[in-house]
Amino acid sequence: MPFGRVFAILFFISLICASITTLVCLLEVPIEAIQNNLHIDRKIAVIGVCIVAFAIGLFVEDGNVLGTLLDFSSIYIAPLGAFIAGVMFFWVIGVDKAKAEIETGSSKTLGSWFKPTAKYVYVFISIFVFVVGIMLGGIG
């Protein structure tokens, strides 16, 4: 690939920037909660949360423990959560209410395809992923 090394350098620099901005977003929630609930200065809250995050990172260094936890959550918890959310949004609350909320603030409306897709296709696919994940130990 022409200029492959240049693209590789640009790719990894962008990957570093993406990971830093994601980390900032993840740490902002506990920092804000500490500031509001404990009435602590922002600098102290940032330092405290970063120290705790760093310490936790040192203790979950063992990839086997973390890998097992992440496998469990991605194989079982995420598809089950998607199924429950689909049932709640499209069956309990109602697909019309969900559609109205999705369309709020938009000049475009969803087509007639949305209702059957949301109620049946999404819910069926989420339960299918859950069951197949259990049978095969993951489908990734």
N, CA, C and O atoms as CSV, one atom per row, in Angstrom:
chain,resi,resn,atom,element,x,y,z
A,1,MET,N,N,0.850,-1.168,0.000
A,1,MET,CA,C,0.000,0.000,0.000
A,1,MET,C,C,0.894,1.229,0.000
A,1,MET,O,O,1.773,1.362,0.852
A,2,PRO,N,N,0.675,2.123,-0.947
A,2,PRO,CA,C,1.491,3.326,-0.960
A,2,PRO,C,C,1.248,4.156,0.310
A,2,PRO,O,O,0.110,4.330,0.748
A,3,PHE,N,N,2.322,4.651,0.875
A,3,PHE,CA,C,2.268,5.457,2.109
A,3,PHE,C,C,1.611,4.693,3.259
A,3,PHE,O,O,0.936,5.293,4.096
A,4,GLY,N,N,1.805,3.377,3.302
A,4,GLY,CA,C,1.200,2.536,4.335
A,4,GLY,C,C,1.646,2.923,5.728
A,4,GLY,O,O,0.845,2.919,6.663
A,5,ARG,N,N,2.909,3.255,5.874
A,5,ARG,CA,C,3.400,3.639,7.209
A,5,ARG,C,C,2.781,4.954,7.661
A,5,ARG,O,O,2.494,5.129,8.845
A,6,VAL,N,N,2.574,5.873,6.737
A,6,VAL,CA,C,1.949,7.150,7.090
A,6,VAL,C,C,0.513,6.919,7.556
A,6,VAL,O,O,0.081,7.487,8.558
A,7,PHE,N,N,-0.224,6.081,6.824
A,7,PHE,CA,C,-1.594,5.771,7.223
A,7,PHE,C,C,-1.631,5.030,8.557
A,7,PHE,O,O,-2.525,5.249,9.375
A,8,ALA,N,N,-0.653,4.152,8.766
A,8,ALA,CA,C,-0.597,3.431,10.043
A,8,ALA,C,C,-0.361,4.408,11.195
A,8,ALA,O,O,-1.004,4.301,12.239
A,9,ILE,N,N,0.538,5.340,11.015
A,9,ILE,CA,C,0.806,6.339,12.057
A,9,ILE,C,C,-0.434,7.182,12.314
A,9,ILE,O,O,-0.799,7.412,13.467
A,10,LEU,N,N,-1.079,7.641,11.260
A,10,LEU,CA,C,-2.302,8.433,11.426
A,10,LEU,C,C,-3.406,7.624,12.106
A,10,LEU,O,O,-4.144,8.146,12.941
A,11,PHE,N,N,-3.510,6.353,11.742
A,11,PHE,CA,C,-4.526,5.502,12.346
A,11,PHE,C,C,-4.302,5.357,13.847
A,11,PHE,O,O,-5.237,5.498,14.634
A,12,PHE,N,N,-3.067,5.075,14.241
A,12,PHE,CA,C,-2.812,4.861,15.664
A,12,PHE,C,C,-2.888,6.162,16.458
A,12,PHE,O,O,-3.266,6.142,17.629
A,13,ILE,N,N,-2.542,7.274,15.856
A,13,ILE,CA,C,-2.726,8.563,16.532
A,13,ILE,C,C,-4.215,8.830,16.742
A,13,ILE,O,O,-4.618,9.277,17.815
A,14,SER,N,N,-5.030,8.558,15.728
A,14,SER,CA,C,-6.476,8.753,15.889
A,14,SER,C,C,-7.046,7.779,16.910
A,14,SER,O,O,-7.979,8.128,17.633
A,15,LEU,N,N,-6.510,6.568,16.985
A,15,LEU,CA,C,-6.945,5.597,17.982
A,15,LEU,C,C,-6.628,6.083,19.398
A,15,LEU,O,O,-7.442,5.920,20.307
A,16,ILE,N,N,-5.465,6.669,19.583
A,16,ILE,CA,C,-5.101,7.232,20.886
A,16,ILE,C,C,-6.041,8.371,21.250
A,16,ILE,O,O,-6.511,8.449,22.386
A,17,CYS,N,N,-6.319,9.254,20.299
A,17,CYS,CA,C,-7.249,10.369,20.575
A,17,CYS,C,C,-8.646,9.861,20.909
A,17,CYS,O,O,-9.298,10.392,21.808
A,18,ALA,N,N,-9.108,8.847,20.201
A,18,ALA,CA,C,-10.430,8.286,20.472
A,18,ALA,C,C,-10.487,7.655,21.860
A,18,ALA,O,O,-11.486,7.794,22.566
A,19,SER,N,N,-9.419,6.963,22.251
A,19,SER,CA,C,-9.425,6.331,23.573
A,19,SER,C,C,-9.367,7.369,24.684
A,19,SER,O,O,-9.997,7.185,25.726
A,20,ILE,N,N,-8.634,8.445,24.489
A,20,ILE,CA,C,-8.562,9.499,25.510
A,20,ILE,C,C,-9.911,10.192,25.666
A,20,ILE,O,O,-10.357,10.427,26.789
A,21,THR,N,N,-10.565,10.520,24.557
A,21,THR,CA,C,-11.867,11.187,24.664
A,21,THR,C,C,-12.922,10.259,25.271
A,21,THR,O,O,-13.799,10.720,26.001
A,22,THR,N,N,-12.846,8.967,24.979
A,22,THR,CA,C,-13.760,8.011,25.590
A,22,THR,C,C,-13.512,7.927,27.090
A,22,THR,O,O,-14.457,7.874,27.877
A,23,LEU,N,N,-12.261,7.915,27.483
A,23,LEU,CA,C,-11.921,7.872,28.905
A,23,LEU,C,C,-12.424,9.112,29.632
A,23,LEU,O,O,-12.913,9.016,30.757
A,24,VAL,N,N,-12.309,10.270,29.000
A,24,VAL,CA,C,-12.823,11.503,29.599
A,24,VAL,C,C,-14.329,11.396,29.817
A,24,VAL,O,O,-14.837,11.787,30.868
A,25,CYS,N,N,-15.043,10.867,28.825
A,25,CYS,CA,C,-16.498,10.705,28.960
A,25,CYS,C,C,-16.841,9.726,30.079
A,25,CYS,O,O,-17.776,9.971,30.841
A,26,LEU,N,N,-16.106,8.631,30.192
A,26,LEU,CA,C,-16.386,7.643,31.226
A,26,LEU,C,C,-16.109,8.187,32.623
A,26,LEU,O,O,-16.839,7.867,33.562
A,27,LEU,N,N,-15.080,8.994,32.774
A,27,LEU,CA,C,-14.725,9.517,34.091
A,27,LEU,C,C,-15.561,10.729,34.486
A,27,LEU,O,O,-15.633,11.063,35.668
A,28,GLU,N,N,-16.184,11.384,33.534
A,28,GLU,CA,C,-16.958,12.596,33.842
A,28,GLU,C,C,-18.161,12.296,34.733
A,28,GLU,O,O,-18.503,13.112,35.589
A,29,VAL,N,N,-18.799,11.165,34.554
A,29,VAL,CA,C,-19.987,10.828,35.344
A,29,VAL,C,C,-19.658,10.708,36.836
A,29,VAL,O,O,-20.302,11.383,37.640
A,30,PRO,N,N,-18.685,9.880,37.245
A,30,PRO,CA,C,-18.391,9.827,38.682
A,30,PRO,C,C,-17.828,11.138,39.227
A,30,PRO,O,O,-18.075,11.477,40.384
A,31,ILE,N,N,-17.082,11.875,38.419
A,31,ILE,CA,C,-16.551,13.164,38.872
A,31,ILE,C,C,-17.699,14.117,39.173
A,31,ILE,O,O,-17.712,14.771,40.216
A,32,GLU,N,N,-18.653,14.196,38.267
A,32,GLU,CA,C,-19.808,15.089,38.461
A,32,GLU,C,C,-20.640,14.657,39.663
A,32,GLU,O,O,-21.117,15.496,40.426
A,33,ALA,N,N,-20.815,13.343,39.831
A,33,ALA,CA,C,-21.584,12.835,40.974
A,33,ALA,C,C,-20.904,13.177,42.291
A,33,ALA,O,O,-21.571,13.571,43.248
A,34,ILE,N,N,-19.604,13.032,42.350
A,34,ILE,CA,C,-18.865,13.374,43.568
A,34,ILE,C,C,-18.951,14.866,43.844
A,34,ILE,O,O,-19.150,15.276,44.987
A,35,GLN,N,N,-18.803,15.670,42.816
A,35,GLN,CA,C,-18.909,17.123,42.994
A,35,GLN,C,C,-20.270,17.510,43.561
A,35,GLN,O,O,-20.343,18.282,44.517
A,36,ASN,N,N,-21.336,16.989,42.989
A,36,ASN,CA,C,-22.685,17.379,43.402
A,36,ASN,C,C,-23.078,16.805,44.756
A,36,ASN,O,O,-23.678,17.505,45.570
A,37,ASN,N,N,-22.750,15.547,45.009
A,37,ASN,CA,C,-23.200,14.898,46.244
A,37,ASN,C,C,-22.318,15.207,47.449
A,37,ASN,O,O,-22.824,15.345,48.563
A,38,LEU,N,N,-21.029,15.315,47.246
A,38,LEU,CA,C,-20.120,15.557,48.366
A,38,LEU,C,C,-19.654,17.011,48.453
A,38,LEU,O,O,-18.942,17.381,49.387
A,39,HIS,N,N,-20.053,17.827,47.487
A,39,HIS,CA,C,-19.689,19.254,47.459
A,39,HIS,C,C,-18.167,19.445,47.558
A,39,HIS,O,O,-17.656,20.202,48.383
A,40,ILE,N,N,-17.477,18.718,46.677
A,40,ILE,CA,C,-16.015,18.768,46.625
A,40,ILE,C,C,-15.594,19.547,45.394
A,40,ILE,O,O,-16.283,19.540,44.373
A,41,ASP,N,N,-14.452,20.222,45.500
A,41,ASP,CA,C,-13.895,20.979,44.377
A,41,ASP,C,C,-13.618,20.031,43.205
A,41,ASP,O,O,-13.277,18.866,43.411
A,42,ARG,N,N,-13.766,20.533,41.981
A,42,ARG,CA,C,-13.597,19.703,40.788
A,42,ARG,C,C,-12.203,19.089,40.703
A,42,ARG,O,O,-12.075,17.915,40.358
A,43,LYS,N,N,-11.165,19.849,41.008
A,43,LYS,CA,C,-9.804,19.310,40.911
A,43,LYS,C,C,-9.607,18.127,41.850
A,43,LYS,O,O,-8.980,17.135,41.477
A,44,ILE,N,N,-10.129,18.222,43.047
A,44,ILE,CA,C,-9.998,17.128,44.010
A,44,ILE,C,C,-10.809,15.921,43.540
A,44,ILE,O,O,-10.352,14.784,43.657
A,45,ALA,N,N,-12.002,16.161,43.011
A,45,ALA,CA,C,-12.827,15.064,42.509
A,45,ALA,C,C,-12.142,14.369,41.334
A,45,ALA,O,O,-12.159,13.141,41.245
A,46,VAL,N,N,-11.546,15.140,40.439
A,46,VAL,CA,C,-10.841,14.552,39.291
A,46,VAL,C,C,-9.663,13.711,39.756
A,46,VAL,O,O,-9.477,12.585,39.294
A,47,ILE,N,N,-8.873,14.251,40.662
A,47,ILE,CA,C,-7.703,13.511,41.160
A,47,ILE,C,C,-8.150,12.235,41.865
A,47,ILE,O,O,-7.567,11.173,41.648
A,48,GLY,N,N,-9.173,12.327,42.701
A,48,GLY,CA,C,-9.659,11.155,43.424
A,48,GLY,C,C,-10.180,10.076,42.496
A,48,GLY,O,O,-9.841,8.904,42.660
A,49,VAL,N,N,-10.992,10.448,41.531
A,49,VAL,CA,C,-11.554,9.463,40.595
A,49,VAL,C,C,-10.448,8.844,39.748
A,49,VAL,O,O,-10.480,7.641,39.486
A,50,CYS,N,N,-9.484,9.629,39.320
A,50,CYS,CA,C,-8.379,9.090,38.513
A,50,CYS,C,C,-7.522,8.118,39.319
A,50,CYS,O,O,-7.073,7.103,38.786
A,51,ILE,N,N,-7.290,8.417,40.600
A,51,ILE,CA,C,-6.522,7.506,41.445
A,51,ILE,C,C,-7.269,6.190,41.635
A,51,ILE,O,O,-6.673,5.118,41.536
A,52,VAL,N,N,-8.578,6.269,41.909
A,52,VAL,CA,C,-9.378,5.056,42.081
A,52,VAL,C,C,-9.414,4.247,40.781
A,52,VAL,O,O,-9.268,3.025,40.813
A,53,ALA,N,N,-9.605,4.913,39.642
A,53,ALA,CA,C,-9.640,4.214,38.349
A,53,ALA,C,C,-8.303,3.544,38.060
A,53,ALA,O,O,-8.264,2.421,37.558
A,54,PHE,N,N,-7.208,4.231,38.374
A,54,PHE,CA,C,-5.877,3.664,38.160
A,54,PHE,C,C,-5.659,2.442,39.047
A,54,PHE,O,O,-5.123,1.430,38.597
A,55,ALA,N,N,-6.077,2.541,40.312
A,55,ALA,CA,C,-5.920,1.420,41.241
A,55,ALA,C,C,-6.747,0.219,40.796
A,55,ALA,O,O,-6.268,-0.914,40.834
A,56,ILE,N,N,-7.979,0.461,40.376
A,56,ILE,CA,C,-8.820,-0.635,39.884
A,56,ILE,C,C,-8.179,-1.259,38.650
A,56,ILE,O,O,-8.193,-2.479,38.487
A,57,GLY,N,N,-7.621,-0.423,37.787
A,57,GLY,CA,C,-6.955,-0.926,36.591
A,57,GLY,C,C,-5.774,-1.828,36.907
A,57,GLY,O,O,-5.505,-2.781,36.177
A,58,LEU,N,N,-5.067,-1.530,37.995
A,58,LEU,CA,C,-3.948,-2.389,38.392
A,58,LEU,C,C,-4.427,-3.754,38.868
A,58,LEU,O,O,-3.774,-4.766,38.615
A,59,PHE,N,N,-5.569,-3.786,39.559
A,59,PHE,CA,C,-6.049,-5.046,40.118
A,59,PHE,C,C,-6.778,-5.917,39.097
A,59,PHE,O,O,-6.873,-7.128,39.297
A,60,VAL,N,N,-7.285,-5.353,38.030
A,60,VAL,CA,C,-7.931,-6.167,36.998
A,60,VAL,C,C,-6.987,-6.427,35.827
A,60,VAL,O,O,-7.417,-6.687,34.704
A,61,GLU,N,N,-5.709,-6.349,36.115
A,61,GLU,CA,C,-4.698,-6.584,35.089
A,61,GLU,C,C,-4.748,-8.018,34.568
A,61,GLU,O,O,-4.397,-8.267,33.415
A,62,ASP,N,N,-5.180,-8.962,35.403
A,62,ASP,CA,C,-5.268,-10.351,34.986
A,62,ASP,C,C,-6.338,-10.481,33.900
A,62,ASP,O,O,-7.527,-10.319,34.175
A,63,GLY,N,N,-5.927,-10.765,32.703
A,63,GLY,CA,C,-6.831,-10.831,31.564
A,63,GLY,C,C,-7.849,-11.954,31.650
A,63,GLY,O,O,-8.927,-11.858,31.065
A,64,ASN,N,N,-7.518,-13.026,32.378
A,64,ASN,CA,C,-8.454,-14.144,32.483
A,64,ASN,C,C,-9.704,-13.754,33.260
A,64,ASN,O,O,-10.817,-14.108,32.871
A,65,VAL,N,N,-9.524,-13.033,34.349
A,65,VAL,CA,C,-10.673,-12.626,35.166
A,65,VAL,C,C,-11.512,-11.619,34.397
A,65,VAL,O,O,-12.730,-11.769,34.292
A,66,LEU,N,N,-10.869,-10.602,33.863
A,66,LEU,CA,C,-11.594,-9.567,33.125
A,66,LEU,C,C,-12.214,-10.134,31.855
A,66,LEU,O,O,-13.341,-9.785,31.504
A,67,GLY,N,N,-11.493,-10.996,31.173
A,67,GLY,CA,C,-12.020,-11.605,29.952
A,67,GLY,C,C,-13.257,-12.440,30.213
A,67,GLY,O,O,-14.212,-12.411,29.437
A,68,THR,N,N,-13.238,-13.187,31.315
A,68,THR,CA,C,-14.399,-13.999,31.676
A,68,THR,C,C,-15.599,-13.119,31.981
A,68,THR,O,O,-16.714,-13.414,31.551
A,69,LEU,N,N,-15.378,-12.046,32.717
A,69,LEU,CA,C,-16.464,-11.117,33.043
A,69,LEU,C,C,-17.027,-10.467,31.786
A,69,LEU,O,O,-18.244,-10.361,31.636
A,70,LEU,N,N,-16.152,-10.029,30.880
A,70,LEU,CA,C,-16.607,-9.391,29.647
A,70,LEU,C,C,-17.317,-10.385,28.726
A,70,LEU,O,O,-18.299,-10.039,28.071
A,71,ASP,N,N,-16.819,-11.611,28.681
A,71,ASP,CA,C,-17.508,-12.640,27.891
A,71,ASP,C,C,-18.908,-12.891,28.433
A,71,ASP,O,O,-19.867,-12.974,27.666
A,72,PHE,N,N,-19.030,-13.013,29.750
A,72,PHE,CA,C,-20.338,-13.248,30.364
A,72,PHE,C,C,-21.297,-12.110,30.049
A,72,PHE,O,O,-22.453,-12.342,29.694
A,73,SER,N,N,-20.813,-10.879,30.180
A,73,SER,CA,C,-21.705,-9.745,29.940
A,73,SER,C,C,-22.088,-9.613,28.468
A,73,SER,O,O,-23.222,-9.243,28.163
A,74,SER,N,N,-21.174,-9.904,27.556
A,74,SER,CA,C,-21.500,-9.763,26.133
A,74,SER,C,C,-22.314,-10.934,25.593
A,74,SER,O,O,-23.093,-10.761,24.656
A,75,ILE,N,N,-22.144,-12.130,26.174
A,75,ILE,CA,C,-22.882,-13.293,25.687
A,75,ILE,C,C,-24.275,-13.360,26.306
A,75,ILE,O,O,-25.238,-13.705,25.620
A,76,TYR,N,N,-24.395,-13.038,27.590
A,76,TYR,CA,C,-25.666,-13.234,28.288
A,76,TYR,C,C,-26.384,-11.927,28.633
A,76,TYR,O,O,-27.571,-11.776,28.341
A,77,ILE,N,N,-25.682,-10.999,29.244
A,77,ILE,CA,C,-26.327,-9.808,29.788
A,77,ILE,C,C,-26.793,-8.854,28.682
A,77,ILE,O,O,-27.937,-8.399,28.714
A,78,ALA,N,N,-25.939,-8.544,27.713
A,78,ALA,CA,C,-26.304,-7.582,26.666
A,78,ALA,C,C,-27.485,-8.059,25.810
A,78,ALA,O,O,-28.419,-7.283,25.607
A,79,PRO,N,N,-27.488,-9.292,25.300
A,79,PRO,CA,C,-28.660,-9.718,24.526
A,79,PRO,C,C,-29.934,-9.806,25.367
A,79,PRO,O,O,-31.019,-9.488,24.880
A,80,LEU,N,N,-29.811,-10.234,26.623
A,80,LEU,CA,C,-30.988,-10.286,27.494
A,80,LEU,C,C,-31.512,-8.876,27.755
A,80,LEU,O,O,-32.722,-8.653,27.757
A,81,GLY,N,N,-30.605,-7.927,27.975
A,81,GLY,CA,C,-31.014,-6.532,28.162
A,81,GLY,C,C,-31.677,-5.961,26.921
A,81,GLY,O,O,-32.646,-5.209,27.027
A,82,ALA,N,N,-31.167,-6.307,25.744
A,82,ALA,CA,C,-31.780,-5.837,24.496
A,82,ALA,C,C,-33.176,-6.408,24.332
A,82,ALA,O,O,-34.089,-5.713,23.888
A,83,PHE,N,N,-33.342,-7.686,24.693
A,83,PHE,CA,C,-34.671,-8.306,24.611
A,83,PHE,C,C,-35.648,-7.644,25.575
A,83,PHE,O,O,-36.771,-7.311,25.198
A,84,ILE,N,N,-35.217,-7.453,26.822
A,84,ILE,CA,C,-36.097,-6.826,27.818
A,84,ILE,C,C,-36.450,-5.406,27.402
A,84,ILE,O,O,-37.602,-4.991,27.532
A,85,ALA,N,N,-35.463,-4.653,26.900
A,85,ALA,CA,C,-35.734,-3.289,26.448
A,85,ALA,C,C,-36.707,-3.291,25.276
A,85,ALA,O,O,-37.606,-2.453,25.222
A,86,GLY,N,N,-36.541,-4.218,24.336
A,86,GLY,CA,C,-37.453,-4.312,23.200
A,86,GLY,C,C,-38.871,-4.622,23.628
A,86,GLY,O,O,-39.821,-4.025,23.122
A,87,VAL,N,N,-39.021,-5.555,24.560
A,87,VAL,CA,C,-40.359,-5.893,25.060
A,87,VAL,C,C,-40.962,-4.693,25.783
A,87,VAL,O,O,-42.132,-4.369,25.578
A,88,MET,N,N,-40.176,-4.037,26.623
A,88,MET,CA,C,-40.686,-2.889,27.377
A,88,MET,C,C,-41.092,-1.743,26.452
A,88,MET,O,O,-42.179,-1.183,26.589
A,89,PHE,N,N,-40.211,-1.398,25.507
A,89,PHE,CA,C,-40.491,-0.261,24.631
A,89,PHE,C,C,-41.622,-0.539,23.650
A,89,PHE,O,O,-42.509,0.294,23.469
A,90,PHE,N,N,-41.593,-1.694,23.024
A,90,PHE,CA,C,-42.491,-1.932,21.903
A,90,PHE,C,C,-43.750,-2.705,22.277
A,90,PHE,O,O,-44.724,-2.664,21.526
A,91,TRP,N,N,-43.768,-3.406,23.408
A,91,TRP,CA,C,-44.953,-4.151,23.802
A,91,TRP,C,C,-45.639,-3.536,25.018
A,91,TRP,O,O,-46.857,-3.357,25.017
A,92,VAL,N,N,-44.867,-3.212,26.054
A,92,VAL,CA,C,-45.479,-2.690,27.280
A,92,VAL,C,C,-45.855,-1.221,27.115
A,92,VAL,O,O,-47.016,-0.851,27.291
A,93,ILE,N,N,-44.881,-0.387,26.777
A,93,ILE,CA,C,-45.160,1.043,26.574
A,93,ILE,C,C,-45.967,1.242,25.304
A,93,ILE,O,O,-46.874,2.073,25.257
A,94,GLY,N,N,-45.640,0.493,24.296
A,94,GLY,CA,C,-46.370,0.571,23.033
A,94,GLY,C,C,-45.503,1.142,21.928
A,94,GLY,O,O,-44.761,2.103,22.128
A,95,VAL,N,N,-45.612,0.536,20.772
A,95,VAL,CA,C,-44.791,0.936,19.640
A,95,VAL,C,C,-45.155,2.342,19.164
A,95,VAL,O,O,-44.295,3.060,18.654
A,96,ASP,N,N,-46.409,2.742,19.322
A,96,ASP,CA,C,-46.806,4.091,18.906
A,96,ASP,C,C,-46.133,5.157,19.768
A,96,ASP,O,O,-45.671,6.177,19.256
A,97,LYS,N,N,-46.079,4.916,21.079
A,97,LYS,CA,C,-45.415,5.858,21.993
A,97,LYS,C,C,-43.909,5.905,21.702
A,97,LYS,O,O,-43.311,6.981,21.684
A,98,ALA,N,N,-43.306,4.747,21.478
A,98,ALA,CA,C,-41.882,4.698,21.155
A,98,ALA,C,C,-41.607,5.440,19.852
A,98,ALA,O,O,-40.631,6.184,19.751
A,99,LYS,N,N,-42.461,5.240,18.863
A,99,LYS,CA,C,-42.307,5.922,17.570
A,99,LYS,C,C,-42.439,7.426,17.743
A,99,LYS,O,O,-41.673,8.186,17.151
A,100,ALA,N,N,-43.400,7.866,18.545
A,100,ALA,CA,C,-43.582,9.304,18.790
A,100,ALA,C,C,-42.356,9.902,19.471
A,100,ALA,O,O,-41.946,11.017,19.146
A,101,GLU,N,N,-41.769,9.166,20.415
A,101,GLU,CA,C,-40.569,9.665,21.104
A,101,GLU,C,C,-39.379,9.725,20.159
A,101,GLU,O,O,-38.586,10.664,20.223
A,102,ILE,N,N,-39.246,8.748,19.295
A,102,ILE,CA,C,-38.142,8.740,18.331
A,102,ILE,C,C,-38.270,9.902,17.357
A,102,ILE,O,O,-37.268,10.499,16.962
A,103,GLU,N,N,-39.487,10.221,16.975
A,103,GLU,CA,C,-39.718,11.279,15.996
A,103,GLU,C,C,-39.716,12.681,16.613
A,103,GLU,O,O,-39.758,13.668,15.879
A,104,THR,N,N,-39.668,12.787,17.930
A,104,THR,CA,C,-39.683,14.088,18.594
A,104,THR,C,C,-38.507,14.935,18.122
A,104,THR,O,O,-37.356,14.500,18.170
A,105,GLY,N,N,-38.805,16.131,17.672
A,105,GLY,CA,C,-37.774,17.061,17.227
A,105,GLY,C,C,-37.273,16.834,15.815
A,105,GLY,O,O,-36.357,17.526,15.370
A,106,SER,N,N,-37.840,15.899,15.116
A,106,SER,CA,C,-37.405,15.603,13.755
A,106,SER,C,C,-38.505,15.990,12.769
A,106,SER,O,O,-39.692,15.816,13.046
A,107,SER,N,N,-38.102,16.506,11.636
A,107,SER,CA,C,-39.085,16.835,10.613
A,107,SER,C,C,-39.476,15.595,9.802
A,107,SER,O,O,-40.506,15.590,9.128
A,108,LYS,N,N,-38.653,14.547,9.870
A,108,LYS,CA,C,-38.939,13.309,9.150
A,108,LYS,C,C,-39.665,12.344,10.073
A,108,LYS,O,O,-39.429,12.326,11.281
A,109,THR,N,N,-40.543,11.549,9.497
A,109,THR,CA,C,-41.244,10.528,10.265
A,109,THR,C,C,-40.819,9.147,9.794
A,109,THR,O,O,-40.394,8.962,8.653
A,110,LEU,N,N,-40.941,8.191,10.691
A,110,LEU,CA,C,-40.621,6.814,10.338
A,110,LEU,C,C,-41.754,6.238,9.496
A,110,LEU,O,O,-42.918,6.603,9.663
A,111,GLY,N,N,-41.399,5.349,8.608
A,111,GLY,CA,C,-42.391,4.763,7.719
A,111,GLY,C,C,-43.231,3.692,8.406
A,111,GLY,O,O,-43.070,3.419,9.595
A,112,SER,N,N,-44.102,3.113,7.654
A,112,SER,CA,C,-44.981,2.076,8.190
A,112,SER,C,C,-44.214,0.793,8.515
A,112,SER,O,O,-44.732,-0.078,9.215
A,113,TRP,N,N,-43.004,0.674,8.018
A,113,TRP,CA,C,-42.168,-0.483,8.287
A,113,TRP,C,C,-41.725,-0.541,9.747
A,113,TRP,O,O,-41.376,-1.612,10.242
A,114,PHE,N,N,-41.734,0.607,10.447
A,114,PHE,CA,C,-41.162,0.660,11.792
A,114,PHE,C,C,-41.913,-0.227,12.788
A,114,PHE,O,O,-41.286,-0.949,13.563
A,115,LYS,N,N,-43.232,-0.182,12.775
A,115,LYS,CA,C,-44.011,-0.914,13.780
A,115,LYS,C,C,-43.771,-2.424,13.736
A,115,LYS,O,O,-43.433,-3.009,14.765
A,116,PRO,N,N,-43.933,-3.073,12.583
A,116,PRO,CA,C,-43.681,-4.521,12.598
A,116,PRO,C,C,-42.211,-4.866,12.822
A,116,PRO,O,O,-41.889,-5.879,13.442
A,117,THR,N,N,-41.331,-4.018,12.315
A,117,THR,CA,C,-39.910,-4.283,12.511
A,117,THR,C,C,-39.551,-4.194,13.990
A,117,THR,O,O,-38.846,-5.055,14.516
A,118,ALA,N,N,-40.036,-3.154,14.656
A,118,ALA,CA,C,-39.722,-2.973,16.069
A,118,ALA,C,C,-40.356,-4.059,16.925
A,118,ALA,O,O,-39.694,-4.643,17.783
A,119,LYS,N,N,-41.624,-4.328,16.694
A,119,LYS,CA,C,-42.352,-5.274,17.547
A,119,LYS,C,C,-41.929,-6.714,17.337
A,119,LYS,O,O,-41.844,-7.479,18.298
A,120,TYR,N,N,-41.665,-7.093,16.114
A,120,TYR,CA,C,-41.436,-8.504,15.842
A,120,TYR,C,C,-39.992,-8.810,15.465
A,120,TYR,O,O,-39.382,-9.697,16.063
A,121,VAL,N,N,-39.436,-8.110,14.503
A,121,VAL,CA,C,-38.094,-8.432,14.018
A,121,VAL,C,C,-37.050,-8.163,15.107
A,121,VAL,O,O,-36.231,-9.033,15.403
A,122,TYR,N,N,-37.072,-6.967,15.706
A,122,TYR,CA,C,-36.072,-6.627,16.725
A,122,TYR,C,C,-36.158,-7.569,17.918
A,122,TYR,O,O,-35.143,-8.095,18.375
A,123,VAL,N,N,-37.362,-7.780,18.416
A,123,VAL,CA,C,-37.539,-8.634,19.588
A,123,VAL,C,C,-37.131,-10.072,19.261
A,123,VAL,O,O,-36.482,-10.727,20.076
A,124,PHE,N,N,-37.504,-10.570,18.082
A,124,PHE,CA,C,-37.124,-11.930,17.690
A,124,PHE,C,C,-35.607,-12.054,17.550
A,124,PHE,O,O,-35.024,-13.027,18.029
A,125,ILE,N,N,-34.969,-11.099,16.911
A,125,ILE,CA,C,-33.516,-11.175,16.720
A,125,ILE,C,C,-32.796,-11.115,18.062
A,125,ILE,O,O,-31.816,-11.831,18.267
A,126,SER,N,N,-33.264,-10.277,18.972
A,126,SER,CA,C,-32.584,-10.174,20.267
A,126,SER,C,C,-32.714,-11.479,21.061
A,126,SER,O,O,-31.742,-11.909,21.682
A,127,ILE,N,N,-33.872,-12.108,21.055
A,127,ILE,CA,C,-34.005,-13.383,21.767
A,127,ILE,C,C,-33.248,-14.490,21.033
A,127,ILE,O,O,-32.720,-15.401,21.671
A,128,PHE,N,N,-33.189,-14.424,19.711
A,128,PHE,CA,C,-32.413,-15.394,18.931
A,128,PHE,C,C,-30.927,-15.300,19.280
A,128,PHE,O,O,-30.268,-16.321,19.479
A,129,VAL,N,N,-30.406,-14.082,19.354
A,129,VAL,CA,C,-28.992,-13.890,19.713
A,129,VAL,C,C,-28.731,-14.420,21.120
A,129,VAL,O,O,-27.695,-15.035,21.375
A,130,PHE,N,N,-29.668,-14.179,22.027
A,130,PHE,CA,C,-29.519,-14.666,23.400
A,130,PHE,C,C,-29.472,-16.195,23.446
A,130,PHE,O,O,-28.585,-16.769,24.077
A,131,VAL,N,N,-30.410,-16.843,22.789
A,131,VAL,CA,C,-30.481,-18.314,22.813
A,131,VAL,C,C,-29.286,-18.932,22.100
A,131,VAL,O,O,-28.685,-19.875,22.617
A,132,VAL,N,N,-28.934,-18.431,20.944
A,132,VAL,CA,C,-27.791,-18.981,20.209
A,132,VAL,C,C,-26.496,-18.737,20.965
A,132,VAL,O,O,-25.600,-19.581,20.953
A,133,GLY,N,N,-26.389,-17.582,21.628
A,133,GLY,CA,C,-25.219,-17.311,22.459
A,133,GLY,C,C,-25.074,-18.318,23.582
A,133,GLY,O,O,-23.962,-18.739,23.904
A,134,ILE,N,N,-26.188,-18.706,24.179
A,134,ILE,CA,C,-26.140,-19.726,25.230
A,134,ILE,C,C,-25.735,-21.087,24.655
A,134,ILE,O,O,-24.906,-21.795,25.226
A,135,MET,N,N,-26.335,-21.434,23.516
A,135,MET,CA,C,-26.048,-22.738,22.907
A,135,MET,C,C,-24.603,-22.869,22.442
A,135,MET,O,O,-23.987,-23.922,22.605
A,136,LEU,N,N,-24.064,-21.800,21.864
A,136,LEU,CA,C,-22.724,-21.866,21.278
A,136,LEU,C,C,-21.641,-21.266,22.169
A,136,LEU,O,O,-20.460,-21.323,21.826
A,137,GLY,N,N,-22.027,-20.693,23.307
A,137,GLY,CA,C,-21.043,-20.036,24.168
A,137,GLY,C,C,-20.568,-18.721,23.584
A,137,GLY,O,O,-19.430,-18.312,23.813
A,138,GLY,N,N,-21.423,-18.061,22.838
A,138,GLY,CA,C,-21.080,-16.787,22.193
A,138,GLY,C,C,-21.181,-16.925,20.699
A,138,GLY,O,O,-21.009,-18.015,20.153
A,139,ILE,N,N,-21.461,-15.814,20.028
A,139,ILE,CA,C,-21.605,-15.873,18.570
A,139,ILE,C,C,-20.744,-14.815,17.878
A,139,ILE,O,O,-21.108,-14.329,16.808
A,140,GLY,N,N,-19.629,-14.462,18.466
A,140,GLY,CA,C,-18.816,-13.396,17.895
A,140,GLY,C,C,-17.631,-13.850,17.165
A,140,GLY,O,O,-16.876,-13.031,16.643
